[in-house]
Amino acid sequence: MSSADPTERTGPVGPAEPDVRPGLTDSARDLAEGGTTSTMLVAAALARIEASRHTLNAFRQVRAEAALAEAADADRRLEAGERLPLLGVRVAVKDDTDVEGMPTYFGCDGVLPPAGSDSEAVRRLRAAGAVVVGKTNSCELGQWAFTEGPAFGVTRNPWSTAHTPGGSSGGSAAAVAAGLVPAALGSDGAGSIRIPAAWTHLVGIKPQRGRISVHPRSDAFQGLTVNGPLARTVADAALLLDAAAGPHPRDPHRPPAVDASAAARRDPGRLRIGLALQPPLTLTRNTPHPEVLRAVAALAEVLARLGHHVEEARPRYGLIGLSFVPRATAGIAELAALHPEPGLLDPRTRSALRTGTRLGGRVVRAARAREVRQHARIGAFFDARARGGPGYDVLLTPTTAAPPPRIGAFDRLSAWRTDLAMTSACPYAWPWNVLGWPGVNVPAGFTRDGLPLGAQLLGPSRSEARLISLAAQLEDDRRWYEHRPPAPGGR
């Protein structure tokens, strides 16, 4: 993979002209009111996907014929008076998500059989009326914060095609940021929704574990991985979350239902917010990039101006990484062992497979058993009744420690050096995967070179409603949806 790109573009950091590509809520409303048709919207999305194939490369598979047939059916149902939350609206899902009749490559090379049925999340999206136009690119087995690989090539950032959109939900992020689709489903096992959302100027929600089913992989990556939405606005992300949420009968994690769309319309009240710029303990000594610190500090000032109490804080993360590594590598090993042609896997994946095999069994069970104590220790940060607990409502941190890296920055690195590079660039997101608690990336501005940056709103168990309300309040003030990259391949 080459880092050179003759088509490099860097997007604007000022307001652009009005967007002609409607969002998820706008599309649903326009369809219900008869202002457009699903066939028109889906055909336009397919045209944009094709036009961007050589510049962004966001999609691994496209369902052109099937999606147009489903759009025509949605138009007939709309004409007959049927109404559903997403009837006729086009969306995309990540390459790790089962869609009936399509292989689930999850970034891997080789010949894989088509899925025999939809995953539970896709089943629910279809039940809400959505038209899935295709599956977006992911790095191999979702391991890295970039979306590149020999199986599909390079997925590029719409804001600057010389840079990565992040990973592992990089294809979903690139597709939404570029306006190919108004929203997409991603997955997050160590920040894989929040990191690409930060690097492409999107809202990305990592929900509570179990909020959106990951069935048929109902305890994906030893409980680290959840599904969640990426969108340009909080309302769009909340709508997709509501449509996809709900358990499969065999899911082990079943949190009570939440109305995310209602939360996006609700004032969060005056909150006590802890600002943590120091990352959790890692093996690297790199400090966050100055422009990241500047952007997140500026966001903290906005929150204070909006009436919240904001102060610097230091959560007691402890040695939470000792729980993350066995669970993550065991999850990779479980999936890699199923590949019919293991010789096609990246050498770094094969290294993770060996590590995960060694750390499986008793070690990973012990790692998961620590979660109860980790909940108590870090939960005290949010509990005013706990001994010494400061009683914060929300934790604000950077989403990443660095701006988006350039394409090819991780080529030819060993497994160990790749992991170190990832930990250095992205040290903030993964503890919340160990805990299983929700987090929301919000856009935090741009570097001086026009590259997007993000910040995390993190909360305790089942706190999505509060985080979404706060994100919506920030959006009303910051109006980040007015900033968008150039349209790939022209309009």
VEXDREN-2710 file (C-alpha; in Angstrom, 1 decimal):
% VEXDREN-2710
k/r/px/py/pz
1/MET/0.0/0.0/0.0
2/SER/1.4/3.3/-1.0
3/SER/1.1/6.5/1.0
4/ALA/1.2/8.6/-2.1
5/ASP/-2.1/9.8/-3.5
6/PRO/-2.3/12.1/-6.6
7/THR/-6.0/12.8/-5.7
8/GLU/-5.3/14.2/-2.3
9/ARG/-7.8/16.8/-1.1
10/THR/-8.0/18.5/2.3
11/GLY/-11.5/19.6/3.3
12/PRO/-12.6/23.0/4.4
13/VAL/-12.8/24.0/8.1
14/GLY/-15.4/26.7/7.5
15/PRO/-19.1/26.4/6.8
16/ALA/-19.8/25.0/3.3
17/GLU/-22.7/25.6/1.0
18/PRO/-26.0/23.9/2.1
19/ASP/-25.8/20.1/1.9
20/VAL/-27.9/18.6/-0.9
21/ARG/-27.4/15.1/0.7
22/PRO/-30.2/14.7/3.3
23/GLY/-29.5/13.1/6.7
24/LEU/-31.3/10.1/8.1
25/THR/-34.1/12.0/9.9
26/ASP/-34.6/14.4/6.9
27/SER/-34.8/11.4/4.5
28/ALA/-37.3/9.6/6.7
29/ARG/-39.5/12.7/6.9
30/ASP/-39.2/13.5/3.2
31/LEU/-40.2/10.0/2.3
32/ALA/-43.2/10.0/4.6
33/GLU/-44.4/13.3/3.3
34/GLY/-44.0/12.3/-0.4
35/GLY/-41.2/14.8/-1.1
36/THR/-38.9/12.2/-2.6
37/THR/-38.9/8.5/-3.3
38/SER/-36.7/5.7/-1.9
39/THR/-35.8/4.7/-5.5
40/MET/-34.4/8.2/-6.1
41/LEU/-32.5/8.2/-2.8
42/VAL/-31.0/4.7/-3.2
43/ALA/-30.1/5.3/-6.9
44/ALA/-28.3/8.6/-5.9
45/ALA/-26.4/6.7/-3.1
46/LEU/-25.3/4.0/-5.5
47/ALA/-24.1/6.6/-8.0
48/ARG/-22.1/8.3/-5.3
49/ILE/-20.6/5.0/-4.1
50/GLU/-19.5/4.2/-7.6
51/ALA/-18.1/7.7/-8.2
52/SER/-16.0/7.5/-5.0
53/ARG/-14.8/3.9/-5.5
54/HIS/-11.3/4.9/-6.7
55/THR/-10.9/7.9/-4.3
56/LEU/-12.4/6.7/-1.0
57/ASN/-13.0/3.0/-1.4
58/ALA/-15.5/2.9/1.5
59/PHE/-17.4/-0.2/0.4
60/ARG/-16.4/-3.9/0.3
61/GLN/-19.7/-5.1/-1.2
62/VAL/-22.6/-3.2/-2.8
63/ARG/-26.1/-4.5/-3.1
64/ALA/-27.1/-2.4/-6.2
65/GLU/-29.8/-4.6/-7.7
66/ALA/-31.2/-5.9/-4.4
67/ALA/-31.2/-2.4/-2.9
68/LEU/-33.1/-0.9/-5.9
69/ALA/-35.7/-3.7/-5.7
70/GLU/-36.1/-3.1/-2.0
71/ALA/-36.4/0.7/-2.6
72/ALA/-39.2/0.1/-5.2
73/ASP/-41.0/-2.1/-2.7
74/ALA/-40.6/0.7/0.0
75/ASP/-42.1/3.2/-2.5
76/ARG/-45.2/1.0/-3.0
77/ARG/-45.6/0.6/0.8
78/LEU/-45.2/4.4/1.3
79/GLU/-47.8/5.0/-1.4
80/ALA/-50.2/2.6/0.3
81/GLY/-49.9/4.6/3.5
82/GLU/-47.5/2.4/5.5
83/ARG/-45.2/4.2/7.9
84/LEU/-42.1/2.9/9.7
85/PRO/-39.2/4.8/11.3
86/LEU/-36.8/4.1/8.4
87/LEU/-39.1/3.0/5.6
88/GLY/-37.2/3.5/2.3
89/VAL/-34.1/5.1/3.9
90/ARG/-30.7/4.0/2.7
91/VAL/-28.1/2.9/5.2
92/ALA/-24.8/0.9/5.2
93/VAL/-23.4/-1.8/7.6
94/LYS/-19.9/-2.8/8.4
95/ASP/-18.1/-5.8/6.8
96/ASP/-18.3/-7.7/10.1
97/THR/-22.1/-7.8/10.0
98/ASP/-24.0/-10.7/8.5
99/VAL/-26.3/-9.8/5.6
100/GLU/-28.2/-12.7/4.1
101/GLY/-26.7/-13.8/0.8
102/MET/-23.4/-11.9/1.3
103/PRO/-20.1/-13.2/2.7
104/THR/-19.0/-11.7/6.0
105/TYR/-15.3/-11.0/5.1
106/PHE/-14.5/-8.8/8.1
107/GLY/-11.6/-7.3/6.2
108/CYS/-10.1/-10.7/5.3
109/ASP/-9.0/-12.1/2.0
110/GLY/-10.1/-15.4/0.6
111/VAL/-13.3/-17.1/-0.4
112/LEU/-16.0/-17.2/2.3
113/PRO/-19.6/-18.5/2.1
114/PRO/-22.5/-16.2/2.1
115/ALA/-24.4/-15.6/5.3
116/GLY/-27.5/-17.8/5.6
117/SER/-29.4/-15.1/7.5
118/ASP/-29.2/-11.5/8.6
119/SER/-27.6/-10.6/11.9
120/GLU/-30.1/-9.5/14.6
121/ALA/-29.1/-5.8/14.1
122/VAL/-29.7/-6.0/10.3
123/ARG/-33.0/-7.8/10.9
124/ARG/-34.1/-5.0/13.1
125/LEU/-33.0/-2.3/10.6
126/ARG/-35.0/-4.1/7.9
127/ALA/-38.0/-4.4/10.2
128/ALA/-37.8/-0.6/10.6
129/GLY/-37.9/-0.3/6.8
130/ALA/-34.2/0.5/6.0
131/VAL/-32.6/-0.4/2.7
132/VAL/-29.1/-1.7/3.2
133/VAL/-27.1/-0.5/0.2
134/GLY/-23.9/-2.4/1.0
135/LYS/-21.2/-3.4/3.4
136/THR/-18.3/-1.0/4.3
137/ASN/-14.6/-1.8/4.6
138/SER/-12.9/-2.8/7.8
139/CYS/-9.4/-3.7/8.6
140/GLU/-8.8/-7.4/9.2
141/LEU/-10.8/-8.7/12.1
142/GLY/-11.2/-5.1/13.4
143/GLN/-7.8/-4.9/15.1
144/TRP/-6.4/-1.5/14.1
145/ALA/-7.3/2.1/13.9
146/PHE/-6.8/2.2/10.1
147/THR/-8.7/0.7/7.3
148/GLU/-6.2/-0.8/4.9
149/GLY/-5.4/-4.4/3.8
150/PRO/-4.5/-6.5/0.8
151/ALA/-8.0/-7.9/0.6
152/PHE/-9.6/-4.6/-0.4
153/GLY/-6.9/-1.9/-0.7
154/VAL/-7.0/1.4/1.1
155/THR/-10.0/3.3/2.5
156/ARG/-9.3/7.0/2.5
157/ASN/-10.5/10.0/4.6
158/PRO/-12.9/12.3/2.8
159/TRP/-11.3/15.3/4.5
160/SER/-7.9/14.4/3.2
161/THR/-7.5/11.4/1.0
162/ALA/-3.8/11.1/2.0
163/HIS/-5.0/10.2/5.5
164/THR/-6.8/7.3/7.1
165/PRO/-10.5/7.7/8.2
166/GLY/-9.5/5.5/11.2
167/GLY/-10.7/2.0/12.0
168/SER/-11.9/-0.4/12.3
169/SER/-15.2/1.1/11.2
170/GLY/-13.3/3.3/8.7
171/GLY/-15.5/2.4/5.7
172/SER/-18.7/3.3/7.6
173/ALA/-17.1/6.6/8.7
174/ALA/-15.8/7.5/5.3
175/ALA/-19.2/6.6/3.7
176/VAL/-21.2/8.9/6.1
177/ALA/-18.7/11.7/6.1
178/ALA/-18.6/11.9/2.3
179/GLY/-22.4/11.7/2.1
180/LEU/-22.6/8.4/0.4
181/VAL/-25.2/7.3/3.0
182/PRO/-26.7/9.4/5.8
183/ALA/-25.8/6.9/8.5
184/ALA/-24.1/3.6/8.9
185/LEU/-23.7/0.8/11.5
186/GLY/-20.2/0.2/12.9
187/SER/-18.8/-1.9/15.7
188/ASP/-16.6/-0.9/18.6
189/GLY/-14.3/-3.3/20.4
190/ALA/-11.5/-0.8/21.4
191/GLY/-12.8/2.5/20.0
192/SER/-13.6/1.3/16.5
193/ILE/-16.7/3.6/16.2
194/ARG/-15.4/6.5/18.2
195/ILE/-12.0/6.7/16.6
196/PRO/-13.1/6.9/13.0
197/ALA/-15.9/9.2/14.0
198/ALA/-13.3/11.6/15.6
199/TRP/-11.1/11.5/12.5
200/THR/-14.0/12.1/10.1
201/HIS/-16.0/14.8/12.0
202/LEU/-19.0/12.6/12.9
203/VAL/-21.1/11.6/15.9
204/GLY/-20.3/8.0/16.8
205/ILE/-22.1/6.2/19.6
206/LYS/-20.7/3.2/21.5
207/PRO/-23.8/2.0/23.3
208/GLN/-24.1/0.0/26.5
209/ARG/-23.0/-3.7/26.0
210/GLY/-26.1/-5.5/24.7
211/ARG/-28.0/-2.4/23.6
212/ILE/-27.6/-3.4/19.9
213/SER/-27.3/-7.2/19.5
214/VAL/-24.1/-8.6/18.0
215/HIS/-25.8/-12.0/17.4
216/PRO/-24.8/-14.4/15.9
217/ARG/-21.6/-13.5/17.7
218/SER/-23.5/-12.8/20.9
219/ASP/-20.4/-12.3/23.1
220/ALA/-18.2/-10.8/20.5
221/PHE/-14.5/-10.5/21.4
222/GLN/-15.1/-11.7/24.9
223/GLY/-17.7/-9.0/25.5
224/LEU/-15.6/-6.1/24.3
225/THR/-17.4/-5.4/21.0
226/VAL/-20.7/-3.7/20.6
227/ASN/-22.5/-2.4/17.5
228/GLY/-23.4/1.3/17.1
229/PRO/-24.2/4.2/14.7
230/LEU/-22.1/6.7/12.9
231/ALA/-23.9/9.9/11.6
232/ARG/-23.4/13.6/11.0
233/THR/-25.9/14.6/13.7
234/VAL/-26.9/13.4/17.1
235/ALA/-30.5/13.0/15.9
236/ASP/-29.5/10.8/13.0
237/ALA/-27.3/8.7/15.2
238/ALA/-30.1/8.3/17.8
239/LEU/-32.6/7.3/15.2
240/LEU/-30.3/4.6/13.8
241/LEU/-29.6/3.4/17.4
242/ASP/-33.3/3.2/18.2
243/ALA/-34.0/1.2/15.0
244/ALA/-31.2/-1.3/15.5
245/ALA/-31.5/-1.7/19.3
246/GLY/-32.9/-4.8/21.0
247/PRO/-31.7/-8.2/22.0
248/HIS/-31.7/-11.6/20.3
249/PRO/-33.3/-14.3/22.5
250/ARG/-29.9/-15.9/23.0
251/ASP/-28.0/-12.7/23.9
252/PRO/-26.3/-12.7/27.3
253/HIS/-26.5/-9.0/27.8
254/ARG/-30.0/-7.4/27.9
255/PRO/-30.1/-3.8/29.2
256/PRO/-33.5/-2.1/29.6
257/ALA/-34.7/-0.2/26.6
258/VAL/-33.8/3.5/26.0
259/ASP/-35.4/6.1/23.8
260/ALA/-32.3/7.7/22.2
261/SER/-34.3/9.9/19.9
262/ALA/-36.3/11.4/22.8
263/ALA/-33.0/11.9/24.7
264/ALA/-31.7/13.9/21.7
265/ARG/-34.6/16.3/22.1
266/ARG/-34.2/16.7/25.8
267/ASP/-32.2/19.3/27.8
268/PRO/-29.5/17.5/29.8
269/GLY/-29.8/19.7/32.8
270/ARG/-26.8/21.1/34.6
271/LEU/-24.1/18.4/34.8
272/ARG/-20.9/17.9/36.7
273/ILE/-18.3/17.0/34.1
274/GLY/-14.8/15.7/34.8
275/LEU/-12.1/16.6/32.2
276/ALA/-9.4/14.0/31.9
277/LEU/-6.6/14.8/29.4
278/GLN/-4.2/12.3/30.8
279/PRO/-4.6/8.9/29.1
280/PRO/-4.9/5.6/31.0
281/LEU/-1.6/3.9/31.7
282/THR/0.0/2.4/28.6
283/LEU/3.3/1.0/27.6
284/THR/4.1/4.2/25.5
285/ARG/5.2/7.5/26.9
286/ASN/3.9/9.6/24.1
287/THR/1.9/12.7/25.2
288/PRO/-1.3/13.8/23.4
289/HIS/-0.8/16.1/20.4
290/PRO/-1.0/19.8/21.3
291/GLU/-3.8/20.4/18.8
292/VAL/-5.8/17.6/20.4
293/LEU/-5.4/19.1/23.8
294/ARG/-6.3/22.5/22.5
295/ALA/-9.5/21.2/20.8
296/VAL/-10.7/19.3/23.8
297/ALA/-9.9/22.1/26.3
298/ALA/-11.9/24.4/24.0
299/LEU/-14.9/22.0/24.1
300/ALA/-14.7/22.0/27.9
301/GLU/-14.9/25.8/27.9
302/VAL/-18.1/25.5/25.7
303/LEU/-19.6/23.1/28.2
304/ALA/-18.8/25.5/31.1
305/ARG/-20.4/28.4/29.1
306/LEU/-23.5/26.2/28.6
307/GLY/-23.9/26.1/32.4
308/HIS/-22.1/22.8/33.3
309/HIS/-19.6/22.5/36.1
310/VAL/-16.3/21.3/34.5
311/GLU/-13.1/20.6/36.3
312/GLU/-10.0/18.5/35.7
313/ALA/-10.2/15.0/37.0
314/ARG/-8.2/11.8/37.2
315/PRO/-10.3/8.6/36.9
316/ARG/-8.7/5.6/38.8
317/TYR/-8.3/3.3/35.7
318/GLY/-5.9/1.0/37.6
319/LEU/-4.3/-1.8/35.5
320/ILE/-7.3/-2.2/33.3
321/GLY/-5.1/-3.1/30.3
322/LEU/-4.3/-6.4/32.0
323/SER/-8.0/-7.3/31.4
324/PHE/-8.2/-5.9/27.9
325/VAL/-5.3/-7.7/26.2
326/PRO/-6.4/-11.3/27.0
327/ARG/-10.0/-10.6/26.0
328/ALA/-9.0/-8.8/22.7
329/THR/-6.5/-11.4/21.6
330/ALA/-8.7/-14.3/22.5
331/GLY/-11.5/-12.7/20.4
332/ILE/-9.1/-12.4/17.4
333/ALA/-8.0/-16.0/17.9
334/GLU/-11.6/-17.3/17.9
335/LEU/-12.4/-15.5/14.7
336/ALA/-9.1/-16.2/12.9
337/ALA/-9.4/-19.9/13.7
338/LEU/-12.6/-20.0/11.7
339/HIS/-10.9/-18.7/8.5
340/PRO/-10.8/-21.4/5.8
341/GLU/-7.4/-20.2/4.5
342/PRO/-5.4/-19.0/7.5
343/GLY/-2.3/-18.5/5.2
344/LEU/-4.1/-15.5/3.7
345/LEU/-4.3/-13.7/7.0
346/ASP/-2.0/-10.7/7.8
347/PRO/1.1/-11.9/9.7
348/ARG/0.1/-9.6/12.5
349/THR/-3.2/-11.4/12.7
350/ARG/-1.5/-14.7/12.9
351/SER/0.6/-13.3/15.7
352/ALA/-2.5/-12.2/17.6
353/LEU/-4.0/-15.6/17.0
354/ARG/-1.0/-17.3/18.7
355/THR/-1.1/-14.8/21.6
356/GLY/-4.9/-15.2/22.0
357/THR/-4.6/-19.0/22.0
358/ARG/-2.0/-18.8/24.8
359/LEU/-4.1/-16.3/26.8
360/GLY/-7.4/-18.1/26.3
361/GLY/-9.1/-20.3/28.8
362/ARG/-8.2/-19.6/32.5
363/VAL/-6.4/-16.3/31.7
364/VAL/-9.3/-14.8/29.8
365/ARG/-11.8/-16.0/32.4
366/ALA/-9.8/-14.3/35.1
367/ALA/-9.6/-11.2/33.0
368/ARG/-13.4/-11.1/32.7
369/ALA/-13.9/-11.9/36.4
370/ARG/-12.0/-8.6/37.2
371/GLU/-14.8/-6.6/35.6
372/VAL/-16.9/-6.4/38.8
373/ARG/-14.0/-4.8/40.7
374/GLN/-13.3/-2.5/37.7
375/HIS/-17.0/-1.4/37.7
376/ALA/-16.8/-0.6/41.4
377/ARG/-13.4/1.3/41.2
378/ILE/-14.2/3.4/38.1
379/GLY/-17.9/3.6/39.0
380/ALA/-16.9/5.5/42.1
381/PHE/-15.9/8.4/39.8
382/PHE/-19.6/8.8/39.0
383/ASP/-21.1/8.0/42.4
384/ALA/-21.2/10.8/45.0
385/ARG/-22.2/8.3/47.6
386/ALA/-19.1/6.2/47.2
387/ARG/-16.2/6.7/49.6
388/GLY/-14.3/9.6/48.2
389/GLY/-16.4/9.6/45.0
390/PRO/-16.5/12.9/43.2
391/GLY/-19.9/12.2/41.8
392/TYR/-19.3/13.3/38.2
393/ASP/-22.1/12.8/35.7
394/VAL/-19.9/12.7/32.6
395/LEU/-16.2/12.1/31.8
396/LEU/-14.8/14.2/29.0
397/THR/-11.6/13.0/27.3
398/PRO/-9.9/13.2/23.9
399/THR/-11.1/10.4/21.6
400/THR/-7.6/10.0/20.2
401/ALA/-4.2/11.3/21.2
402/ALA/-3.3/12.3/17.6
403/PRO/-4.8/13.6/14.4
404/PRO/-5.5/11.1/11.6
405/PRO/-2.3/9.3/10.5
406/ARG/-1.3/9.3/6.8
407/ILE/-2.2/6.3/4.6
408/GLY/0.6/3.7/4.8
409/ALA/1.9/4.8/8.1
410/PHE/1.6/1.3/9.5
411/ASP/2.8/-0.6/6.5
412/ARG/5.5/-3.2/7.1
413/LEU/5.4/-2.8/10.9
414/SER/5.6/-6.0/13.1
415/ALA/2.7/-7.0/15.2
416/TRP/4.3/-5.5/18.3
417/ARG/5.2/-2.2/16.7
418/THR/1.7/-1.9/15.2
419/ASP/0.2/-2.4/18.6
420/LEU/2.5/0.2/20.1
421/ALA/1.7/2.7/17.4
422/MET/-2.1/2.1/17.9
423/THR/-1.8/2.4/21.7
424/SER/0.2/5.7/21.2
425/ALA/-2.3/7.2/18.8
426/CYS/-5.5/5.8/20.5
427/PRO/-5.1/5.3/24.2
428/TYR/-8.4/6.7/25.4
429/ALA/-11.2/4.6/24.0
430/TRP/-10.6/1.0/25.0
431/PRO/-11.2/1.1/28.8
432/TRP/-14.9/1.6/28.2
433/ASN/-15.0/-1.6/26.1
434/VAL/-13.7/-3.5/29.1
435/LEU/-16.4/-1.9/31.3
436/GLY/-19.1/-2.3/28.7
437/TRP/-20.4/1.2/29.4
438/PRO/-21.5/3.8/26.8
439/GLY/-19.6/6.6/25.1
440/VAL/-20.2/9.2/22.4
441/ASN/-17.7/10.8/20.1
442/VAL/-18.5/14.4/19.2
443/PRO/-16.6/16.5/16.7
444/ALA/-14.1/18.8/18.5
445/GLY/-12.9/20.9/15.6
446/PHE/-9.9/20.6/13.2
447/THR/-6.2/20.9/13.2
448/ARG/-4.6/23.9/11.5
449/ASP/-4.3/21.6/8.4
450/GLY/-8.0/20.9/8.3
451/LEU/-8.0/17.3/9.8
452/PRO/-10.9/16.5/12.1
453/LEU/-10.5/15.8/15.9
454/GLY/-12.9/14.4/18.4
455/ALA/-13.8/14.2/22.1
456/GLN/-15.5/11.5/24.1
457/LEU/-18.4/11.9/26.4
458/LEU/-18.2/8.9/28.7
459/GLY/-20.7/7.7/31.3
460/PRO/-21.4/4.9/33.8
461/SER/-23.6/1.9/33.0
462/ARG/-26.7/2.6/30.9
463/SER/-26.2/6.3/30.7
464/GLU/-26.8/6.7/26.9
465/ALA/-29.7/9.1/27.4
466/ARG/-27.7/11.6/29.4
467/LEU/-24.7/11.4/27.0
468/ILE/-26.9/11.8/23.9
469/SER/-28.8/14.8/25.5
470/LEU/-25.4/16.5/26.3
471/ALA/-24.1/15.8/22.8
472/ALA/-27.3/17.3/21.2
473/GLN/-26.8/20.4/23.4
474/LEU/-23.2/20.7/22.2
475/GLU/-24.4/20.3/18.6
476/ASP/-26.9/23.1/18.9
477/ASP/-24.1/25.4/20.0
478/ARG/-21.3/24.2/17.8
479/ARG/-23.3/23.3/14.6
480/TRP/-20.7/20.9/13.5
481/TYR/-23.0/19.5/10.8
482/GLU/-22.4/22.7/8.8
483/HIS/-18.8/21.6/8.1
484/ARG/-18.3/18.9/5.5
485/PRO/-15.6/17.7/3.1
486/PRO/-15.7/18.0/-0.7
487/ALA/-18.0/15.7/-2.5
488/PRO/-16.0/12.7/-3.7
489/GLY/-16.1/12.3/-7.5
490/GLY/-18.1/15.4/-7.9
491/ARG/-21.8/15.9/-7.3
END
